Amino acid sequence: MTLTGPVVLAVLFAALLHASWNALIKSATDKSLDTALIHSLGLVAALPILLVTGLPAAASWPYLATSTAIHVGYYVALSGAYKHGDLGLAYPVMRGSAPLLVALSSLAVMGERLSSLAWLGVAGICAGVLTLGLSRGHGQPGGHRGKALGFALANACIIALYTVVDGLGVRASGNAAAYVGLLFVFDGLPFLALVMWRRGPQGRPAALRYMAGRLHVAWLGTLASLASYGIALWAMTRAPVAVVAALRETSVLFAALIGTLWLRERFGLQRAIGTAVVVAGVMALRFG
């Protein structure tokens, strides 16, 4: 279980894809519907994968069921974070905090131990997240910085939980592609059902019209999400889960750039410092 050059490059590409589909959700006028649409389309995108790979080993099915349930909470917290805060705040807090929790969890559950340099990286991540969370200029019309931070920190815990579950599951599956394919078959439908139930009979026609208009954009998010997580899970069969999770969170750098260049979000000095410290901490954790 070593982190080779090709694995590093693959996970960095997965990080870019992950930041990209998060930016698509952030750019939407209805975050919950876009999140539900992107991940419900995963059912269609994943079926061809299963036709080629077949089903994963039966030993991985309990992990798949657990991960599917956890992901419902992930989507609720994700859409809530983007409703109340901008991409440059919510994304680094969610993704920057998760490696710390993954490292602690993988030590307890999987026996993966970190070096002193890696724990120094953990401290860097915490400092960077705190800097981002206390920075100004994250507001948006109708936004609420405290609520955004609350959703983002809750989602960091959820991300760590499903990362460890899926790390164990993909190793038991015998085939990373089969595992991620079946995960995406079940993954998005529960959250879509929850969102449509919340809209009620009167709101559902408008929701369906909105999703029909966003279908072409949502497909890009679906393919990016499927490829991003598939690459990460494949990497976890070849390197320690905590290391892959940390390297994947270099996506905070891509998210900061996308938020500034595409979404026209403010990129002040404190945000720059906070993002740089988070990325430095993640890289120290990876190389440790």
Backbone as a ProteinNet text record, in pm:
[ID]
protein_1_A
[PRIMARY]
MTLTGPVVLAVLFAALLHASWNALIKSATDKSLDTALIHSLGLVAALPILLVTGLPAAASWPYLATSTAIHVGYYVALSGAYKHGDLGLAYPVMRGSAPLLVALSSLAVMGERLSSLAWLGVAGICAGVLTLGLSRGHGQPGGHRGKALGFALANACIIALYTVVDGLGVRASGNAAAYVGLLFVFDGLPFLALVMWRRGPQGRPAALRYMAGRLHVAWLGTLASLASYGIALWAMTRAPVAVVAALRETSVLFAALIGTLWLRERFGLQRAIGTAVVVAGVMALRFG
[TERTIARY]
84.6	0	88	133.8	219.1	159.1	191.8	139.7	238.9	215.9	305.3	271.2	361.8	339.3	209.2	176.3	49.6	-72.2	-67.2	-178.3	-192.7	-79.4	-82.2	-149.3	-108.3	-164.6	-313.5	-351.4	-492.5	-577.3	-528.5	-605.9	-611.7	-505.4	-508.8	-613.6	-624.1	-728.1	-866.8	-880	-1007	-1042.1	-941.3	-965.1	-1019.8	-964	-1013.8	-1158.6	-1189.2	-1326.7	-1422.2	-1378.3	-1464.6	-1495.3	-1394.9	-1417.4	-1509.5	-1499.9	-1579.2	-1727.7	-1763.5	-1907.5	-1965.1	-1883.7	-1930	-1956	-1873.8	-1896.3	-2023.7	-2057.1	-2182.5	-2302	-2296.5	-2405.4	-2412.1	-2295.6	-2293	-2349.3	-2331.1	-2378.2	-2527.8	-2590.9	-2733.8	-2819.5	-2941.2	-3035.7	-3106.4	-3111.2	-3173.7	-3073.7	-2999.3	-2890.4	-2940.5	-3051.9	-3102.9	-3143.9	-3214	-3259.2	-3141.4	-3043.1	-2926.8	-2848.3	-2833.2	-2764.1	-2838.3	-2970.2	-3050.8	-3044.8	-3051.5	-3050.6	-2917.4	-2807.2	-2674.9	-2652.9	-2693.5	-2664	-2768.8	-2891.2	-2988.2	-2952.7	-2892.2	-2846.8	-2732	-2670.8	-2566.7	-2616.8	-2746.6	-2806.4	-2790	-2819.4	-2809.2	-2663.6	-2577.7	-2436.9	-2366.4	-2410.6	-2339.8	-2382.8	-2502	-2548.9	-2458	-2410	-2317.4	-2190.3	-2145.3	-2026.1	-2052	-2168.5	-2201.7	-2221.7	-2268.4	-2283.6	-2148.8	-2044.1	-1909.4	-1842.9	-1855.1	-1780.3	-1855.1	-1986.4	-2064.8	-2075.4	-2140.5	-2159.5	-2032.9	-2010.4	-1895.8	-1919	-1814.8	-1824.3	-1927	-1993.7	-2099.6	-2049.3	-1921.2	-1864.8	-1870.9	-1881.2	-1883	-2023.5	-2127.5	-2264.8	-2305.4	-2268.8	-2302.5	-2240.6	-2119.5	-2056.7	-2130.6	-2175.3	-2252.2	-2381.4	-2451.9	-2577.4	-2553.5	-2448	-2415.8	-2377.1	-2294.3	-2250.3	-2367.1	-2460.5	-2578	-2656.7	-2676.5	-2748.7	-2672	-2540.9	-2458.6	-2463	-2464.7	-2461.7	-2587.6	-2698.8	-2818.7	-2791.1	-2729.5	-2691.8	-2589.6	-2499.1	-2398.8	-2465	-2562.7	-2626.8	-2710.3	-2773.2	-2849.1	-2755.8	-2643.4	-2548.8	-2480.6	-2452.6	-2388.1	-2474.8	-2600.8	-2689.3	-2713.8	-2717.4	-2734.4	-2614.4	-2494.8	-2373.5	-2368.4	-2405	-2399.4	-2517.2	-2622.6	-2734.9	-2696.4	-2619.2	-2589.6	-2450.6	-2360.9	-2226	-2169.4	-2065.2	-2010.6	-1913.3	-1874.3	-1791	-1656.6	-1597.9	-1465.9	-1463.9	-1578.6	-1586.8	-1625.4	-1740.2	-1796.4	-1707.6	-1655.9	-1580.4	-1450.4	-1366.7	-1244.6	-1271.8	-1375.8	-1405.9	-1447.9	-1535.3	-1579.7	-1463.6	-1393.6	-1290.4	-1160.9	-1133.4	-1011	-1015.1	-1133.9	-1147	-1149.3	-1200.3	-1220.9	-1093.4	-976.3	-856.7	-816.8	-834.6	-807	-892.7	-1020.5	-1112.9	-1089	-1053.9	-1022.1	-897.5	-795.7	-672.1	-698.3	-778.3	-811.1	-892.5	-989.5	-1075.8	-1000.5	-915.1	-842	-741.5	-689.2	-600.6	-676.7	-797.2	-875.9	-936.9	-984.4	-1060.8	-971.7	-872.7	-795.1	-649.6	-608.1	-471.7	-368.4	-410.4	-316.5	-254.7	-124.4	-55.4	10.8	14.2	72.4	205.1	293	421.5	405.8	515	513.9	485.2	540.7	515.4	367.9	307	165.8	80.5	113.4	36.1	61	179.8	203.9	110.7	89.1	-6.7	-147.4	-184.4	-315.7	-330.7	-225.7	-230.1	-243.2	-174.6	-185.7	-325.3	-389	-526.8	-619	-604.9	-690.1	-670.3	-544.4	-516.5	-574.5	-561.6	-614.7	-765.4	-830.9	-976.7	-1024.3	-955.8	-992.8	-976	-868.8	-846.6	-957.6	-995.8	-1104	-1236.4	-1262.2	-1389.9	-1408.3	-1298.2	-1307	-1289.6	-1260.9	-1237.8	-1367.8	-1354.7	-1469.9	-1489	-1600.8	-1624.4	-1679.8	-1736.9	-1796.2	-1946.1	-1997.5	-2141	-2194.9	-2322.8	-2393	-2536.4	-2613.2	-2751.3	-2830	-2889.9	-2966.4	-2881	-2749.1	-2659.7	-2644.1	-2584.2	-2561.2	-2434	-2326.1	-2194.5	-2193.2	-2259.9	-2261.8	-2330.2	-2443.3	-2513.3	-2429.3	-2363.9	-2279.9	-2167.9	-2104	-1998.1	-2051.6	-2170.2	-2230.1	-2254.9	-2315.7	-2338.8	-2206.7	-2108.5	-1981.1	-1905.8	-1903.7	-1834.5	-1906.7	-2040.6	-2115.9	-2084.4	-2071.9	-2043.4	-1901.8	-1809.1	-1673.7	-1676.5	-1757.5	-1771.6	-1834.4	-1935.3	-2002	-1905.6	-1827	-1728.9	-1628.6	-1578.8	-1484	-1546.9	-1673.4	-1741.5	-1757.9	-1809.5	-1829.5	-1696.9	-1592.8	-1462.8	-1406.5	-1414.6	-1364.6	-1450.8	-1582.7	-1672.8	-1643.8	-1631.9	-1607.1	-1465.4	-1369.9	-1235.1	-1232.9	-1307.5	-1319.7	-1399.1	-1506.4	-1593.3	-1526.1	-1452.1	-1390.1	-1280	-1213.6	-1111.6	-1174.4	-1297.6	-1368	-1439.2	-1451	-1534.4	-1468.9	-1335	-1264.6	-1254.9	-1330.4	-1329.6	-1378.5	-1290.6	-1326.6	-1435.6	-1428.2	-1528.2	-1666.4	-1673	-1801.6	-1858.8	-1772.9	-1819.3	-1876	-1801.2	-1849.2	-1971.8	-1978.5	-2095.9	-2221.3	-2214.9	-2332.9	-2366.2	-2262.8	-2286.6	-2366.1	-2330.2	-2399.3	-2538.4	-2561.9	-2697.4	-2794.6	-2751.3	-2839.3	-2824.8	-2714.9	-2673.3	-2768.3	-2807.4	-2878.7	-3028.8	-3089.2	-3235	-3296.7	-3240.5	-3301.5	-3306.8	-3200.7	-3201.5	-3299.3	-3308.2	-3407.6	-3548.4	-3576.9	-3709.2	-3735.9	-3633.9	-3649.7	-3677.7	-3603.4	-3622.3	-3761.7	-3806.2	-3937.4	-4049	-4028.3	-4129	-4141.4	-4028	-4030	-4100.7	-4096.1	-4160.3	-4312.9	-4365.4	-4510	-4574.7	-4702.1	-4771.9	-4770.5	-4780.4	-4786.6	-4650.5	-4544	-4411.8	-4345.1	-4395.5	-4328.2	-4329	-4439.4	-4434.3	-4324.8	-4311.2	-4206.4	-4068.5	-4053.9	-3925.2	-3887.9	-3984.9	-3958.6	-3921.8	-3987.1	-3952.9	-3811.3	-3776.9	-3641.5	-3537.5	-3558.1	-3459.8	-3448.9	-3561.1	-3556.5	-3469.9	-3477.7	-3396.8	-3249.8	-3217.9	-3078.1	-3015.6	-3087	-3043	-2907.4	-2885.5	-2760.2	-2641.2	-2660.7	-2554	-2533.2	-2643	-2635.2	-2556	-2565.5	-2491.2	-2340.8	-2294.8	-2152.6	-2114.8	-2199.4	-2173.9	-2176.9	-2269.8	-2280.4	-2154.3	-2110	-1990.8	-1866.8	-1856.9	-1743.1	-1745.6	-1863.6	-1876.4	-1843	-1895.7	-1870.6	-1722.4	-1661.5	-1519.1	-1432.5	-1466.4	-1386.5	-1385.3	-1503.2	-1507.1	-1457.2	-1481.7	-1429.7	-1278.4	-1213.7	-1067.4	-1018.3	-1085.1	-1043.6	-1056	-1165.5	-1183.7	-1083.4	-1057.7	-954.2	-819.6	-786.1	-659.4	-651.8	-765.9	-767.1	-738.2	-744.2	-704.2	-554	-484.5	-341.6	-258.4	-323.9	-253.4	-340.1	-282.4	-361.1	-475.2	-588.7	-708.4	-681.5	-615.6	-591	-505.4	-408.2	-319.9	-396.4	-477.3	-556.4	-657.3	-724.1	-821.6	-757	-637.2	-567.6	-526	-468.8	-425.9	-544.4	-656.3	-776.3	-823.8	-795.1	-843.8	-760.6	-662.7	-603.6	-708.8	-825.2	-937.3	-975.1	-936.6	-967.4	-898.3	-780.2	-710.7	-787	-831.8	-910.2	-1041	-1103.5	-1229.3	-1210.3	-1101.2	-1073.9	-1055.1	-983.2	-961.4	-1091.1	-1171.5	-1298.7	-1392.6	-1397.8	-1485	-1448.4	-1320.8	-1275.6	-1292.5	-1250.3	-1248	-1383.8	-1463.3	-1590.5	-1708.2	-1713.7	-1827.5	-1810.9	-1695.5	-1669.7	-1676.5	-1630.8	-1627.3	-1502.6	-1513.6	-1402.8	-1291	-1167.2	-1052.3	-957.7	-987.3	-907.1	-781.3	-703.2	-575.6	-596.2	-696.8	-715.9	-761.6	-847	-887	-767.3	-681.6	-562.9	-472.9	-452.2	-367.8	-431.3	-561	-629.5	-626.3	-654.1	-652.5	-512.1	-410.1	-272.5	-231.8	-273	-237.2	-307.6	-435.4	-507	-436.4	-403.7	-337.1	-200.6	-124.3	6.3	-10	-111.3	-136.2	-174	-257.9	-297.9	-176.5	-90.7	28	125	140	225.9	169.7	37.8	-25.8	-1.7	-10.7	10.5	153.9	252.5	391.9	439.6	369	404.9	360.6
-119.7	0	124.3	165	283	381.8	508.4	615.1	641.4	579.8	594.3	720.7	755.5	873.8	871.9	762.6	757.8	772.7	716.5	731.7	877.4	943.8	1085.4	1167.9	1148.3	1224.7	1195.5	1070.4	1034.9	1102.5	1103.2	1163.5	1315.2	1377.3	1521	1554.4	1471	1491.1	1472.9	1375.5	1356	1479	1541.7	1662.8	1775.5	1792.1	1893.7	1865.3	1740.7	1704.1	1731.8	1702.3	1721.5	1868.9	1953.4	2096.5	2148.3	2090	2137	2109.3	1987.9	1963.1	2035.7	2061.2	2145.8	2288.3	2338.3	2472	2477.2	2369.1	2364.1	2377.5	2308.4	2318.3	2458.6	2514.8	2648.2	2751.9	2734.4	2830.6	2819.3	2715.9	2692.9	2786.1	2811.2	2891.5	2807.2	2675.7	2585.7	2474.2	2493	2400.5	2259	2246.5	2114.3	2036.3	2102.9	2033.4	1994.7	2082.7	2048	1932.6	1933.5	1823.6	1692.5	1695.8	1575.4	1527.2	1619.8	1581.5	1521	1585.5	1536	1394	1366.5	1234.8	1129.7	1171.7	1072.7	1026.1	1112	1070.6	969.9	961	861.3	719.7	697.6	566.5	528.8	622.7	596.3	581.5	666.3	662.6	537.4	484	371.6	235.7	225.8	95.6	34.8	112.6	51.8	-2.1	62.7	13.3	-126	-143.3	-273.1	-381.2	-341.5	-439.6	-496.7	-416.3	-460.8	-534.6	-479.9	-534.7	-645.2	-644.4	-731.2	-670.3	-739.4	-688.1	-706.7	-620.3	-639.1	-757.6	-801	-915.6	-888.7	-995.8	-982.5	-921.6	-939.5	-885.1	-732.9	-667.3	-520.7	-463	-546.1	-494.5	-423.4	-472.6	-395.2	-255.7	-242.7	-110.9	-22.3	-80.6	-5.2	49.2	-35.7	7.3	119.1	104.7	207.5	338	329.9	448.9	520.8	445.8	507.2	589.6	536.1	609.8	734.4	722.1	836.3	947.2	909.1	1007.8	1095.3	1046	1130.4	1251.1	1225.7	1335.1	1427.5	1371	1451.5	1550.9	1505.2	1593.9	1701.8	1667.2	1767.2	1876.8	1837	1934.9	2013.4	1947.9	2015.2	2127.5	2096.4	2199	2310.2	2276.7	2378.7	2471.4	2415.2	2497.4	2595.4	2550.1	2637.3	2734.6	2704.1	2798	2921.1	2900.9	3009.5	3070.1	3007.3	3059.4	3033.1	3105.1	3088.7	2971.8	2939.2	2821.3	2832.5	2952.9	2971.6	2954.2	2964.9	2939.3	2794.4	2751.5	2621	2506.2	2515.9	2403.5	2376.4	2478.7	2449.3	2398.7	2448.6	2402	2254.9	2219.7	2080.4	1988.1	2023.2	1933.6	1945	2062	2079.1	2016	2006.8	1946	1794	1739.8	1595.1	1512.7	1553.1	1469	1445.3	1547	1530.1	1418.4	1420.7	1321.5	1184.3	1181.8	1054.1	992.7	1076.3	1025.7	965.5	1033.6	981.6	853.7	852	735.2	615.6	640.8	528.8	469.3	551.4	498.6	404.7	447.2	367.7	244	259.5	152.4	61.4	121.2	46	27.8	90.2	76.7	147.6	248.1	324.8	436.4	428.2	523.7	632.8	753.1	867.9	906.8	965.2	1012.4	1149	1196.4	1330	1438.5	1423.9	1521.4	1523.1	1405.4	1398.8	1468.5	1448.2	1516.1	1666.2	1707.9	1851.1	1904.8	1822.7	1859.8	1874.2	1786.7	1796.7	1930.9	1972.1	2101.2	2215	2203.5	2305.7	2316.2	2200.4	2199.9	2271.1	2239.9	2304.7	2455.9	2501	2644.4	2711	2643.8	2700.8	2711.1	2607.4	2609	2720	2736.8	2843.6	2980.8	2999.1	3125.6	3152.9	3050.5	3066.3	3095.4	3024.9	3040.7	3176.4	3239.9	3370.7	3485.5	3453.3	3561.2	3630.4	3752.8	3832.1	3819.5	3875	3882	3755.4	3665.4	3543.2	3557.3	3674.9	3690.8	3680.6	3653.1	3652	3690.1	3735.6	3774	3659.3	3686.2	3583.1	3483.2	3505.4	3409.7	3436.2	3339.1	3348.9	3271.4	3343.7	3280.8	3175.5	3202.2	3106.1	2976.2	2987.5	2866.6	2790.5	2864.9	2799.3	2719.5	2779.4	2709.4	2587.6	2600.1	2487.2	2369.8	2397.7	2291.4	2233.4	2320.2	2274	2185	2223.5	2142.8	2010	2013.9	1888.6	1796.7	1856.8	1775.3	1719.9	1789	1735	1603.1	1598.3	1473.7	1364.1	1401.2	1303.9	1252.5	1342.2	1303.6	1203.2	1232.1	1140.1	1003.5	1004.3	877.9	793.6	853.5	770.9	735.8	817.8	784.9	657.4	646.1	525.6	405	423.4	313.2	264.7	358	318.8	265.8	315.3	259.5	112.6	78.5	-62	-141.3	-80.1	-149.3	-179.5	-82.4	-104.1	-209.5	-219	-323	-461.6	-465.6	-594.7	-632.4	-538	-558.3	-645.2	-641.6	-714	-637.5	-527.2	-449.2	-309.4	-210.2	-73.2	-17.5	-47.7	3.7	-53.1	-182.3	-243.3	-181.7	-153.6	-94.9	44.6	128.9	265.7	266.3	172.4	164.5	133.7	33.8	-1.7	106.7	172	281.9	392.9	428.1	535.7	493.8	366.1	320.3	353.8	332.6	355.2	493.5	561.6	678.5	797.1	836.4	961.7	956.2	841.1	832.4	868.1	824.6	863.1	1014	1084.9	1230.4	1297.4	1248.4	1302.6	1285.3	1166.7	1142.4	1236.3	1261.1	1351.7	1494.5	1541.1	1677.2	1694	1597.8	1608.5	1599.3	1519	1511.1	1643.9	1710.4	1840.1	1947	1934.8	2035	2027.8	1910.3	1894.9	1888.8	1851.9	1837.9	1965.9	2080.9	2206.5	2247.1	2212	2253.4	2157.8	2035.8	1936.1	1969.2	2019	2052.9	2155.1	2258.7	2358.7	2296.7	2204.7	2138.2	2053.7	1983.4	1901.1	1986.7	2101.8	2192.3	2246.7	2280.2	2330.8	2225.6	2102.4	1997.5	1966.1	1973.8	1950.9	2056.2	2180.2	2286.6	2277.3	2207.3	2194.1	2060.6	1982.2	1845.5	1841.9	1929.9	1925.6	1962.8	2056.1	2092.9	1983.3	1925.9	1824.2	1701.8	1668.2	1552.6	1572.4	1694.4	1722.4	1697.9	1744.6	1722.4	1575.7	1501.3	1357.9	1283.6	1308.1	1239.1	1278	1407	1451	1386.6	1379	1318.5	1169.9	1099.6	956	927.6	1002.3	980.7	1018.4	1128.5	1174.6	1071.8	1025.4	932.1	794.1	757.4	629.7	624.2	731.6	737.8	730.9	805.3	806	667	597.4	463.4	364.9	377.7	292.2	316.5	443.6	475.7	416.7	405.7	350.6	201.2	135.6	-5.2	-19.1	93.6	91	173.5	253.9	339.9	354.7	395.5	414.6	513.7	484.2	567.5	710.7	729.4	864	945.7	881.7	950.9	992.3	901.2	933.5	1043.5	1033.1	1135.1	1272.3	1276	1403.3	1460.8	1378.8	1426.7	1475	1406.6	1446.5	1585.7	1625.4	1755.5	1872.7	1845.5	1956.9	2023	1961.8	2021.9	2159.2	2189.4	2322.1	2431	2399.7	2497.5	2520.1	2410.7	2424.2	2498.1	2469.4	2535.2	2685.4	2723.5	2865.5	2936.9	2873.4	2933.7	2941.3	2834.2	2834.5	2940	2947	3044.5	3186.8	3213.6	3348.2	3379.8	3287.3	3312.9	3296.7	3202.2	3172.3	3232.9	3211.8	3259	3402.9	3464.4	3604.1	3628.4	3532	3549.2	3627.6	3702.3	3784.4	3695.3	3727.4	3650.3	3745.6	3770.1	3862.7	3797.7	3878.7	3831.3	3718.6	3732.8	3629.8	3498.7	3508.2	3385.3	3321.2	3400.7	3347.2	3275.8	3339.8	3278.4	3148.5	3154	3035.3	2919.8	2947.6	2842.4	2783.9	2870.9	2823.7	2735.8	2773.1	2693.7	2558.1	2557.6	2429.8	2339.5	2392.7	2312.4	2263.9	2351.5	2310.8	2199.7	2212.1	2107.8	1975.8	1982.3	1860.2	1794.1	1872.9	1815.7	1757.4	1822.3	1766.2	1634.4	1628.7	1503.8	1393.7	1431.9	1333.4	1281.8	1373.1	1329.8	1265.9	1293.4	1227	1084.5
0	0	0	-118.4	-129.9	-229.4	-211.2	-296.3	-408.9	-524.6	-638.9	-718.5	-812.3	-894.6	-972.3	-1043.3	-1116.5	-1025.5	-906	-812.9	-769.8	-743.9	-706.7	-816.1	-941.4	-1052.7	-1069.1	-1052.7	-1066.3	-958.6	-835.2	-726.7	-741.4	-791.7	-817.8	-923.7	-1025.9	-1126.9	-1065.3	-977	-906.9	-823.3	-763.6	-684.3	-771.2	-891	-982.9	-1022.2	-1052.1	-1087.1	-971.9	-850.4	-734.1	-712.4	-722.7	-708.8	-818.6	-937.5	-1051.3	-1032.8	-987.5	-974	-852.7	-752.1	-641.5	-688.6	-780.3	-835.2	-917	-987.8	-1062	-968	-855	-757.9	-699.8	-669.4	-610.9	-706.8	-837.7	-936.6	-962.3	-910	-934.7	-849.5	-895.4	-817.8	-712.1	-731.2	-633.9	-602.7	-493.5	-460.4	-432.8	-361.1	-326.6	-450.4	-543.2	-663.5	-751.8	-764.9	-846.2	-785.4	-652.8	-585.9	-608.7	-593.1	-612.1	-756.1	-851.1	-992.2	-1032.1	-993.6	-1030.5	-980.9	-858.9	-802.2	-835.8	-867.6	-915.4	-1056.1	-1136.6	-1269.4	-1260.7	-1144.4	-1124.8	-1147.6	-1122.9	-1149	-1296	-1385.2	-1528.7	-1571.4	-1515.9	-1554.5	-1503.9	-1389.4	-1327.5	-1382.3	-1436.9	-1485.2	-1592.2	-1689.8	-1786.9	-1723	-1615.9	-1546.2	-1490	-1427	-1368.1	-1473.1	-1591.1	-1698.6	-1740.5	-1726.2	-1762.4	-1647.2	-1525.7	-1411.9	-1338	-1344.5	-1257.9	-1118.9	-1027.7	-892.8	-807.8	-711.3	-620.8	-528.5	-460.5	-369.9	-259.8	-215.6	-115.6	14.9	44.6	168.9	173.9	57.8	53.9	65	55.7	53.5	182.4	300.6	422	422.4	369.6	360.3	260.5	150	50.9	110.8	185.4	246.9	347.8	427.9	527.1	459.6	355.5	284.9	218.8	162.5	98.8	199.3	319.5	423.4	466	480.7	522.5	417.3	289.2	182.7	178.8	228	235.2	323.8	439.6	527.8	463.6	384.9	314.5	220.2	143.3	46.6	115.4	226	302.2	352.2	411.8	464.4	352.8	240.5	128.1	72.7	45.2	-9.9	91.9	220.5	323.8	332.5	321.6	326.7	210.7	90.7	-26.5	-32.9	39	46.6	128.1	235	329.2	314.3	239.2	226.2	88.7	49.6	-83.8	-90.5	-213.8	-237.8	-165.4	-166	-106.5	43.6	110.9	255	282.5	229.1	263.4	216.8	94.5	39.4	116.5	142	219.1	359.6	426.7	562.2	559.7	464.6	453.3	418.5	312	262.5	341.9	400.4	476.1	613.2	672	804.3	798.3	687.9	678.9	695	638.7	655.6	800.4	884.4	1026.8	1084.8	1054.7	1108.5	1047.2	917.9	853.5	916	940.8	1001	1138.5	1219.8	1352.7	1342.2	1250	1235.4	1179.8	1079.3	1019.9	1117.5	1208.7	1312.2	1404.9	1444.2	1538	1472	1347.7	1282.9	1198.5	1128	1030.6	1071.8	1182	1229	1144.8	1066.5	985.1	1070.2	1092.8	1179.3	1095.1	1151	1082.7	1147	1066	1115.3	1181.3	1239	1301.1	1198.3	1077.8	972.2	933.9	930.3	896.3	1001.3	1128.6	1232.7	1232.1	1188.2	1168.6	1059.9	957.7	854	908.5	1001.2	1065.2	1135.5	1208.5	1277.2	1176.5	1063.3	959.6	903.6	883.7	833.8	931.5	1058.5	1159.2	1159.2	1151.6	1151.4	1027.2	913.2	790.2	790.5	841.1	848.9	941.6	1055.2	1147.4	1081.1	1007.7	936.8	836.7	760.4	663.8	732.9	841.6	909.3	973.1	1015	1079.2	981.5	854.7	758.1	722.1	674.7	633.7	482.2	437.8	294.8	235.1	318.2	263.9	242.5	261.2	253.5	112.3	102.3	-23.5	5.8	-95.7	-70.3	-7	107.4	177.4	251.5	255.5	319.1	467.9	535.4	680	709.2	743.9	758.8	868.4	981.5	1090.2	1051.1	980.6	935.9	833.2	744.3	643.8	710.9	812.1	884.1	957.9	1015.4	1085.9	993.5	878.4	779.8	730.1	705.4	650.7	749.7	876.8	977.7	1001.2	999.2	1010.7	893.9	776	658.7	660.7	724.4	738.5	815.6	920.4	997.6	911.8	833.5	747.1	640.4	581.9	479.7	537.3	657	720.4	743.9	784.4	813.4	688.4	579.8	460.6	392.7	411.2	353.3	414.5	546.8	613.4	577.5	575.8	539.7	398.1	303.7	165.5	145.9	224.5	217.6	254.8	359.7	398.8	295.3	244.7	150.3	18.5	-35.6	-166.4	-157	-42.6	-26.3	-15.5	34.2	44.5	-84.4	-178.8	-297.4	-403.5	-408.6	-513.4	-643.5	-658.2	-781.7	-749.8	-758.6	-721.8	-812.3	-943.5	-1037.1	-1006.3	-972.1	-937.9	-811.7	-714.7	-588.8	-611.3	-682.5	-703.9	-794.5	-889.3	-976	-897.5	-809.7	-731.6	-629.6	-575.7	-482.3	-549.8	-672.6	-742.6	-789.4	-808.3	-841.7	-729.1	-605.3	-490.3	-427.8	-460	-383.9	-393.1	-513.7	-531.1	-511	-529	-526.3	-390.3	-276.9	-148.3	-127.8	-165.9	-147.2	-243.3	-367	-461.1	-406.3	-351.9	-294.4	-177.1	-94.1	19.8	-26.7	-126.1	-177.2	-237.2	-317.1	-380	-276.4	-173.3	-65.9	5.8	28.8	96.5	12.7	-119.9	-204.8	-197.6	-166.3	-156.4	-293.5	-299.2	-428.4	-511.2	-445.5	-520.6	-576.6	-508.7	-553.2	-650.1	-662.6	-746.5	-894.8	-952.9	-1096.5	-1128.8	-1044.9	-1067.7	-1052.1	-955.8	-935.6	-1056.6	-1112.6	-1231.2	-1351.5	-1366	-1476.7	-1459.2	-1336.3	-1308.9	-1343.4	-1299.8	-1324.8	-1473.5	-1545.8	-1690.5	-1758.8	-1712.1	-1769.5	-1734.3	-1626.5	-1581.1	-1620.8	-1699	-1726.5	-1795.4	-1893.2	-1967.9	-1880.5	-1787.9	-1695.8	-1591.1	-1543.4	-1438.9	-1484.8	-1613.6	-1662.7	-1646.5	-1665.6	-1644.8	-1499.3	-1407.4	-1266	-1229.2	-1288	-1259.8	-1302	-1423.2	-1473.1	-1393.5	-1355.3	-1274.3	-1136.6	-1076.1	-943.6	-947.3	-1045.9	-1057.8	-1079.7	-1170.2	-1198.1	-1078.2	-1013.1	-899.5	-787.1	-748.1	-635.6	-676.7	-801.7	-849	-844.4	-887.1	-882.1	-737.6	-648.7	-507.9	-446	-473.1	-416.9	-475.4	-604	-664.4	-596	-569.9	-504.9	-364.9	-296.6	-161.3	-157.8	-273.3	-279	-299.7	-319.5	-347.2	-250.6	-167.1	-71.8	52.6	166.6	288.6	268.7	330.5	314.8	358	472.6	523.7	427.3	363.2	269.1	144	89.7	-29	1.6	116	153.8	166.2	223	238.9	104	18.5	-112.4	-194.2	-181.3	-255.9	-216.5	-92.6	-47.4	-97.7	-185.1	-259	-347.7	-355.4	-428.8	-373.2	-246.5	-192.6	-274.8	-327.6	-410.7	-540.5	-603.6	-726.3	-699.6	-585.5	-552.2	-533	-468.3	-447.8	-580.8	-673.4	-804.2	-884.6	-881.1	-952.8	-895.2	-762.3	-698.5	-735.5	-750.6	-784.4	-932.7	-1019.1	-1162.1	-1229	-1181.4	-1247.9	-1172.9	-1039.4	-961.3	-912.6	-942.6	-907.3	-756.9	-679.3	-535	-495.5	-388.4	-340.8	-286.4	-322.1	-275	-202.3	-75.3	3.8	58.1	129.4	183.9	284	373.9	475.8	414	311.6	242.7	174.3	114.4	48.2	148.5	264.7	368	417.6	447.8	498.8	401.2	274.4	172.8	158	158	144.1	261.2	382.6	500.7	498.1	455.7	443.9	344.1	228.2	125.9	175.7	242.2	296	398.8	483.6	582.3	519	416.9	346.3	281	221.3	154.8	257.6	371.5	475.2	527	540.1	582.3	478.6	352.9	246.3	245.2	252.6	243.8	373.7	483.3	607.3	613.5
[MASK]
++++++++++++++++++++++++++++++++++++++++++++++++++++++++++++++++++++++++++++++++++++++++++++++++++++++++++++++++++++++++++++++++++++++++++++++++++++++++++++++++++++++++++++++++++++++++++++++++++++++++++++++++++++++++++++++++++++++++++++++++++++++++++++++++++++++++++++++++++++++++++++++++

